Amino acid sequence: MPSPFPGMDPYLEHPDLWVGLHNQLIVAIAQSLNAQLRPRYWVSVEGRTYVTTPDATDFLGRPDAMVLPKPLREPSPAYDSAIAIQPRVVELPMPDEITETFLHVRQLPSREIVTVIEVLSPTNKRPGEGRRLYEEKREQTLRSRTHWVEIDLLRAGQPMLFRGNGHDNHYRILISRAHRRPRAELYAFSVRDPIPAFRLPLLPGDAEPLLDLGALAHRVYDQGGFDLEINYQDAPVPPLEGEDATWADQLLRERGLCSTSRIA
């Protein structure tokens, strides 16, 4: 079943769904580009792993993203009659091992990295180790002769640094060609727009393939069975606001996916 949204489905931004979408989209991009670029280039799936402990704001907001084997329950009043005030069940912030995947476009046979493709994760857009490592790699790549492609399909969090218009849009695709820096191309779009297609930068003189990210995202939604996990009766996480919320509500009603208004 296809997504009812013309571009990015905001329901896929829910923490319970995003990791699966991110990983499947990374693989879909690699497969699409490898089919177009072989045998001169090879697109490899890479990863970075780090350990992080949620900060106070992040940890207190985590219940929506947590999957527990059974609900936590308060102790029974008969737990210990000798104690006047019975204990509550609470949670402690535990270190998480996080693995983030990205893509390297490599020239063959040298395996030199020509282009880096990053699809942002929630940890990249909020303060902490994930953002620090990401910004470190971003800065290092921008100082090199390697092209940089940054795909941001998340409304929550702080957008990555750039100068110019586009910060107020829901989503962004940034393309930094090494020979044009500090200038870069920015595709800024909203939940109502199709996800733009764009040309992938390669070595000078080589034909640049068209990456139809919107078509890939819809294919991942369909083949990944995300419609089985999404309840369009609820509001997305994070929720849409104002006219965008009204537009989404009407869109879902027209497709028979929402029977009650979710607009306050």
Order of alpha helices (4+ residues) and beta strands (2+ residues): alpha-beta-alpha-beta-beta-alpha-beta-beta-beta-beta-beta-alpha-alpha
